[in-house]
Amino acid sequence: MARARIDAHAGAAAVRTVLDAADSAGGEAAPRPTIATAVRYLLQLLGDREPGATVEVRVPPFGAVQFMEGLSHTRGTPPNVIETDASTFVALAAGRLSWAEARDQALVAASGSRADISAYLPIAWEA
């Protein structure tokens, strides 16, 4: 069964809300359902951009996506895994944080020979 897709306008609005909240002086986070929508939408776009199952990007507890052509796995932990929190993922996807900065600051955990996704960032998300 295919997952329900997030509408481009709803997804882009959620991303904007999360980014605006990150920019606010008070530093208040966006509502959790909005963060979830933003993360899932950006993961959806990443998977659409490069179909496959060689690399898995995880943003717990909101979602994960497998993408990139090449050798794939069928069960267990894939050989190429990237994991990060929601705010870091949205910042990476929006181009507000570079892959190198995120790795240097230990904001992402990446394992495997193909676990460098800098070529796929930022993710075009404007609707």
N, C-alpha and C positions, 0 to 999 in steps of 0.2 A: 504494500500500500504506500503510495506516495505521500510525502508530507505536504501539508497545506502551505502554499506559498504566501509570503508577505507581500502585499500590494506595495508598489514602488513609492507611491505618495505617502502612505502610512509609514513605511520604513524610513524614508528620507526625513519625514517630520520627527520621528523618534530620534534619529541620529542628531538632527539639529537641536532638539531639546536636551539631549545628553551633553552635547558640546557646549551649549549655552549655560547649562548648569555648572559645568566644569569651569567656565569662564567667570561665573558670578563671584562677586566680592565675598559673599558669605561662604562660598565653597559648598553649598548644599547640593547633595546629589539629586538627580532626577528620580522620579518615582520608580520603584523596582519594575513594574510592568513595562514602563517605557524603556528602561535599560535593557530588559529582556528582548523587547521588540527590536531595538537598535542592533543589539549583538546578533540576533538571529537573522536579521535582514542583511547585515554585512557578511555574515558567514554564508548566507544564501548566494550573495553576489560573488564571493570568492569561489564557491563551488561552480557557479555558472561560468565564470571566466575561464577556468581550467579544469574541465571534467577529468575524473580519474579517481584513484584511490591509493596513491603512493604516500601522501602526507596527510596526517590528521591534525587539524587545529582544534584545540579544546579551550573553551571559555566557560569553566564551571561557575555556577550551576546552570548556565543559560543554554549552552548548546555546543555542538561540535560539527565539523564538516571534514569529509575526506575529499581531496582534490589532487590534481597533478597526475598526468599520464605516467605510466611506467609500471614497474612490478607492483602488484597489489597484494593485500593479505585478505584472508577470509575470516579469521577469528583471533581473539587475543589482542594484545597490544601491537599495533603496527610498528615497523622499524623506524619510521620517521614521525616523530610526535612533537608538536609545539603546544605548550600550555601557558596561559596567561589569565589575568583577571580582566573583568569587563572594561574598566576605565582604560587600561593599557591597550587592550585590543581596539577600542574605539579611537583612541589617540593614534595608534599605528595606522588604522584604516583610513583615518581622515588626513593623514600626513602631518599631524602635529607632533609626532614622535617618530624618529627614524628607527629602523631595525637595529642599527649599530648602537644607538643610544639605549634602546630597550635591553639589548644583550649586555652592554657595559654596566648598566644599573641593576642587572639581575631581575628585570621585570618580566622576562619570559624564560621558560625552561624549554630548551630545544635539544632533541637528540636524534641522531641519524644523519647519514651523509647528505640527505636532501632536505634537511630541516632549516634551510635558510630561505625565507619567503620574501626577502627584500625586493626581489624582482616583481612581486605581485602587490606591492604597497606603494603608494596609498591605493585604496579601492575607490573607483568612481561610483559615487552613491547619490548624487544630486538627481532629483526627479523634477 
